[in-house]
Amino acid sequence: MRQLIIIMLTSTLLLGWGKTGHRVIGTIAEENLTPEAREQITQLMGHTDLARVANWADEIKSDPKWDHSHDWHYCTILEGHDYEGPEAGGRAIQKVTEFTALLKKGTLGKKDQLDVFRFIVHIVGDLHQPLHVGSGTDRGGNDVKVKWFWDETNLHRVWDSQMIDHMQYSYTEYAQQIQLGMSAADKLALLNPDVLSFAKVSRSVHEQIYVIGDGELSWEYIYKNRELMEDRLLKGGFHLAAILNDIYK
Ligand SMILES: [Zn+2]
């Protein structure tokens, strides 16, 4: 019982795609790495299992040593504005850009390289969760109280994990499902490393995901948003692969 309570508390505190979402994105990215990237990532980590390291940046949040990293998981694009930098709230875009440049430069020691690498894998995933690109008004949907199949929750959590978990796929199954029927040309077309452009797409879909009626979300909300959620996971995987392929040429 005690263990159950601890698990429940921990999952409430987690921000960002839940574990499954990050692992789905990691798996899709891993499958779309170039041989050069694969080789250099293996040298760094001893493997290329991106799903295994995709949640590290959330796990370290309990370590005060990493308190300064809490605002690296999201960014803000104010209503009616373009992206105006981290001053609006959250450093996700800035950090991915900075860490990508650092890895390209190749001057970091191995431990720092590994940390920076794991942050990139995670933050790129977060930037595809539409509510990690907030509007600056409701803490990325955390203040929007809703019910998910009659349980009290908030819109942020629905998008982090509750809608994904509802599908009852393992992360490897989901990664396969989402890529089903894609040709090599389809995949190639999605390999975009431009961080700002995919953050803007996350922000632009708010119009759809905030349509919550009386806040009692269940089958109808899934029916209307499943395709979008899976598109965000798919693009997250390909965009992450594109960034890593660009770093490790
Ligand atoms: Zn996160």
Boltz pocket constraint, residues with backbone or C-beta under 6 A from the ligand:
constraints:
  - pocket:
      binder: B
      contacts: [[A, 15], [A, 16], [A, 17], [A, 57], [A, 58], [A, 73], [A, 122], [A, 126]]
      max_distance: 6.0
